[in-house]
Amino acid sequence: MVEKFKQFLTEKESSLRSPLLRGVGVVILLAVGTLLAIFSLLDPKPAETGFRDFWFGGTVQAMPTGEKPESTLWWNDDVWWGSLWNPDKNAYYIYRLDLTSQKWVATNTALDNRPRTKVDVLWDENSGKLYLVSHVFVSKAQPSSNSLEWGRLYSYSYDAGTKTYTLDKPFPVHVTRGKSEALTLARDSLGRLWVTYVENGTVMVNHSVSSDSEWGTPTAFPASPEAVSVSKDDISTIVAFQGNKIGVMWSNQFTGRFYFGVHRDEDSASVWQPEEIVTLPGCTKHCSDDHINLKSDSSGRVYAAVKTSLKDPDEPSVALLVRDPCGGWDGSVFGRVRDHHTRPIVLLDEEHDRVYVFATWPQSGRAIYYKTAPLSHLEFPAGIGEPFIKGMIRTKITDATSTKQSLSSATGLVVLASDSKRFYLHNFLSLGPAGAPAITSFEPVSGPTGTSVTLLGTHFTGTTRVAFSGAVTTFAVVSDTQIDTTVPDGSPRGRISVTNAAGTAYSRTEFAVLNPVPTCSSF
């Protein structure tokens, strides 16, 4: 219609003898050009790297894929799902990712309809429940007397037959008493749900009591005054780990440190272990900024992608800190100050022994870059990494987000981001080539060297090698799905690997060698 209108004006130009009429025509053409520019903005363009998705509109909070500790995606029933803002219905909705077309498809399940909110999602495989916490976003967190601004918890039940989510009654329920920069969620082995956030310069926690819908009163985190008194710009986040623990990590820009608190599930909800000081090895000051993203693996390790406040070009800026099951911390540099990374997130692929860290580059925002390293040898290459989401036009792309879950060949890897033109963007990475082995389980899970172990999985064919933490052992390929092997003499505790021509797979859990196994005194 626009093109026909322009053709009409061209054909009639000779008849527009009056200067007034010609002026009106020019004004109309300028207006049409403006509309065309707007329409071209609303029409998604292909990204240089990744996929540019739909326009989320001007109503919702800018960059709705933040904040740094939060996850907005999950994997369930062989589908990637996400909490995305639906501009047509002015609310967050559940979307599913069609991997064939690489398009997000809206479902009929509404989430929070408050436009100034951001969310963190948790898919609980055991209960078949989707949990979502939503908070009104502010850069300086503060309490509020208005309950419409409080943090909310939503619970949904999933029906595999219809592939739909249904809101449980009586949700949503309130879990905070104010607005916050970040709000994150975890579930312990006893079924309790936990949240953490920073409010008025204090690290806060809360938890469910008799049911998912009944919650206690938010309280200050029980740590030393020096550790827990933070700036209003600091954040906290939470993770379930080691099968029976909850961990809270927070930044403190006054002390220049990160801290980590541990709650054992069997203890009273108010009992926490003394806080741990977490810094990158060799860093003595300005070691923290309000950037944290946590994950845990099946062996009990906790991984924290963090940012420091260091300024020298050669000093570490973004790092991956790792806590071992006995409480010791170590770390590896992802990027230095000169590399200009910010807002990192970490994802784990235990099946292939890989860790992925994604970050915005540069700090002003232009693209999402990533690096990967073996879980068994955390050392990232120097430089800014490889582009993962990058636009063809100069727009600010930032706030990478993904899932709390570990990845595998089945899931692949999805990262979602936002840009300054108010578009969603994403990219997908297939993990493991076709025909690569996969270890689903092994039995027994512990024993002395010489123990007979049965591995179950897929693609145990062709030229195959089995190793326990690098020590190659004797084995017999029983079938495409089974290998019988023995633990080699002197083998250390560690993951089992199976290698064929298509690649290497690692067991999600370690085999515990019992001759003897070091124990942790308090963990």
ABEGO torsion letter per residue (X at the ends): XAAAAAAAAAAAAAABABAAAAAAAAAAAAAAAAAAAAAAAABBBBBABEBBBBBAEAABBBGAAOBAABBABBBBGGBBBBBBBBAAAGBBBBBBBBAAAGBBBBBABBBBABAABBBBBBBBAAAGBBBBBBBBBBABBBBBABAAABBBBBBBBBBAAAGBBBBBOAOBBBABABBBABBBBBBBAAGBBBBBBBBGGBBBBBBBBABAABBBBBBBBBBBAAAABBBAABBBBBBBBGGABBBBBBBBAAAGBBBBBBBBAABBAABBBBBBBBBBBGBABGABBBBBBBBBBAAGBBBBBBBBABABAABBABBBBBBBAAGBBBBBBABBAAAGBBGBBBBBBAAAGBBBBBBBOBAAEABBBBBBBBAABBBBBBEAEBBABBBABBBBBBGBBBBABBBBAAAEBBBBBBBAAGBBBBBBBBBEBBGBBBBABBOBABEBBGBBBBBBEBGBBEBBBBBBGGBBBBBBBABAABBBBBBBBGBBBEBBBBBBAAEBBBBABBBBBAOBBBBBAAX
